[in-house]
Amino acid sequence: MSGSRRANLFRRGLALFGSGDDATLDERRAAMDRIDLLPRPRKVDYADAAIAGVPAIVATPTRGVPERHILYVHGGGYVVGSPRSHIAMAARLAKRANAVTSVIDYRLAPEHPYPAAVDDCVAAYRAIVERTDPALLTIAGDSAGGGAALATLVALRDAGDPLPGCAYLLSPWIDLTGPSDSAAQYAGDTPRDHPGVSPLFAELRGLPPMLVQAGSKEVLLSDSITLAERATAAGAEVLLDVREGMWHVFQIFAGYLPEATRALIDAATFIRTHTPAARVTAGV
């Protein structure tokens, strides 16, 4: 199948959230944030916060007591995007996974090249772990955010930090060596094949279980496939989930597009399985 009729309509409608080729960086950032014009899910509390000094929007489901935490890293090529552009999708994931979900506003390039984004992710993770069992924590991210999430896992492992229960990567951008202005802006003076910039080239041993979702019409499909192959060869548990007919980060239309909603439901099941709530009451 090539995707539903509704999916094809949504794909064409992506232009509503875009900007012209001659748009300034500020205009591109504003265009990305227009995604927040879509209604945010109800029965979720939204709070502005600072996590280790990193601004964030924290989405907390209001039905019942959340049993886990998700640290979400938004996409946008490291140069655009914010918690506003991704909070609705993150909140839907929060509700399905019964998780407090923090979408951090990490520093963007070109003002703040590598390693600023990863440093902010590491700092936020460590602050969350101060009050949350890491076994109940998930690191998630889409596109560049998926790459930053993977680089964060590698940095945490190398520093000896306790790792999260699992990771959820949506269409992760993990090889920045190809032609791309935003990759050059993000890398700055660091070679683009540096493992921190392009975590595809990192040692992937000892990482937590990962769900990698992508679409079959995905501009970064090869990144997802190669990551799954290399991480599996390094001994990691990886579930590669390629959705037929879907495009880059289609999950952002969850709540409107059945295929996107189904993908987030399956991701929430993966997260619940690998961050079991029974750990919350262990020893009490």
N, C-alpha and C positions, 0 to 999 in steps of 0.2 A: 504494500500500500504506500501511497505517496503523501499520506496525511489527509485529514478530513477537510471538507469544504470550508468549515469554519477556520481551521488551521491555516489554510491558504489565504483566506481573507485577512487574518491577523498578521500574517507575514507581510502582506502588501501594506498593511496599516502601520508597520513599523516606521514608515517615513514621517508619520506625524510627530515622532519623538526625535527626529533627526535635525540636522542643520546643513546649510549649504557648504559646498566645498571651500568657499572663500570665507567661511565664518571664523571669527576670532576664537581664541581658546575660551574666553569668558562666555561667548555665545554658545559654544559647544557644551560647556558645563551647565549653562542654564537650560539648554535643550534636553540634556540627560535628566536633569532634575524634574522636568515636566512630567516624567512618569508618575511623580507623586500626585498628579492631578487625578489619577485613578483612585477610587475610594479605597481607603485602608480597611482591612477586615475589622469587624465589630467584635466585641467581647475580648478585647485586648487593650491593656493599658500601655500608652506610649509615653516615655519619659526621656527628656534630654539628660545626658549624664556625661561625666568625665571619668574614664577608666585609666588610671595611671597617667593622667594628664591628657589622654587621647579622647577627643569628643566622640560621642556616640548617641544613638537612639536605642533605647532598650525597650523591647516589646515583651510584655508579660501577659500570658493568657489569664483571664479573670475567672474562668470556670475551673474550680478545683485548685489544688496546690501544684505548681510546676515541680517536676521531678528531676530535671536536668538543666544544663546550660549549653547554649550554642554561641560560639564566637563567630560572627559572620563578617567576611571580608568582601566588600563589593568590587565588581568589575568596572572597567572603563579605560583599559589600556594604560593604567597608572597615571593618566593625565586628566581624566574626567570621572564623574560618578561621585556619589556621596551616600550617606545613610538615607537621605530623602529618596534617591532614585531606586533604592532596593528595599525599603522598609516594608512595603506591602507584601512582597514575596516572602521576606524573612518572617513576617508576622504569620502568614499562612503556614509556613513551616513550623513556627513556634507552637501554633495551635495543634497541629497534627502530631507533633512530637512531645507535646506537653512540656515545653522547655522555655525558660527565660532565654531570649535571644538578643544579643548585643551586636548591633551593626556599627562598626567603628569607622570614624572619619580620619583614616590615616593620611599622612602628608602626601601630596601629589607632586609629580614632576610636571614641568621642568624646574619648578622652584625648589623642590626637594628630591633630588635623584637618589638612587640606591645608595645606602641601605635604609633610607628613612622609612619606607613603607614596612619593611620587615621588622625594623627596630620597634615601630609602633605596635605591630602585631604581637611581638614577643612581650613587650611591656604590658599590653592589655591582658594577654594570656596569663602572665605571672600574677597580675593583680586579681584576676578572677579565681585563680587556683588558691589564693590566700583564703578564700571563703567557700570554695567549692571543691569537692573531691574530683581530681582530674579524671577519674574513671567515669564520672558523670558528665564530662565535658566533651563537646564536639567542636572541631574547627571546620568551618565550611567557607566556601568562596566560589565565585564564578569568574570565568575568563581570567583577566589579570589577577583578580582576587583569589582565584583558584591557584594560580602560580605562587602568589604571595603566601597563601595558606600552606602550600607544600614546602616552600622555602622556610617558613616559620617552623614547621615540624622538624626539618633537618637541623635548623639552628638550635631548637630546644633539645633535640637528641644529642647534638654535639656538646652542648653546655651541661648535659647531665640532668636536665629538668625532667620531672615526671611528665609523660606524654598523655594526651587525651585518650578517651575510650575509642574514638574513631574519627574519621575525616570524611567529609562529603564535598566532592569537587565537581562543579558544573562547568563543562566545556573549558577546562583549565588551560591557560596560556603558559606553557612551561619551556618553550624553546623560542627565545627572542633573537636568534641569530639571523633571521630572514630580514628582508627589506621592510623597515617600518620606522616612521618618524618618531612615534611614541616610544618605541623600544630604545631608540638612540637617546631620547630625552630622559628616559628612566635610567638607563645604564650610566649615562654621564661619562666619567673617565674610566669606568670599570669595563673590562672586556665583556661583550655580550654572551660569551660562552662560559662566563664565570658561574659556578653552581648556584650562587646566591641570586643571580639575575635570571638565569635559565636553569631551574632546578631539575630539568630533565637530565642534566649532566652531573647531578649530585649522586653521592652514594646513598642508596635507598634502603639499606638494611635497617632493621629494627624499628620500622615505622608501624603505627597502629593500622587496624583494618580500614580500608578506604572504599567508598562507593564513588565511582567516576561515571557521571552521566553526560551524554552528548547526543547530538542529533545526526541522522545519516546524511543530512544536507549541511553539515557542520563545517565551517571554515577551519576549525581547529581539530577536526576529527582525528587526524594523524597524531596530534599531541596526546589525545586521550588513549588511543590504541597503544602507542609506544610506551606511555607511562605505565599502563596496565601490564604490558609485557615485561618491562624492566623491573618494576616493583615486585611482580610475582617471582621473577628470577632471583631477586634479592631476598626472597622469603616472606614478603608481605602478603597479607590476605587482601585481594583486590577483586571487587565486583565491577566489571565494565558493563554499563547499561546504555546501549545505543538505541535511540528511539527513531523508528522509521519515519521518514518524511519531515523530521523536525530540524530546526535551524539553531543558530548560536544562542544559547541561554533562552530557549523558548519558555522555560519555567517561569519567567517573569510575568507571564500572562495566566498563571494559575488563578483559578476563580472565575475565569472567562473562557478559557480554552481547555476542553476536556483532557487533551493529551498532557498539557502542562500540570493540571490538577492531579492527574494520575501519577505523574513523575514525582511530585512532591509527597504524595501519599506513600509511595514506595520508599522514598528517601527517609520519611519519618519512621517507617517500619524498620529500616536499616539502623537508624539512630537509636530507636527504642531497644532494639535487640542488642546493640553493642554498648549501651549505657543503661543497664538494667536498674530500674528504680528500687529494687530490693536493697541495693547498696545504701540507700538513704537511711534506712532504719537499722542497718547492721550494727550490732553492738549496743543498741538502745534498750 
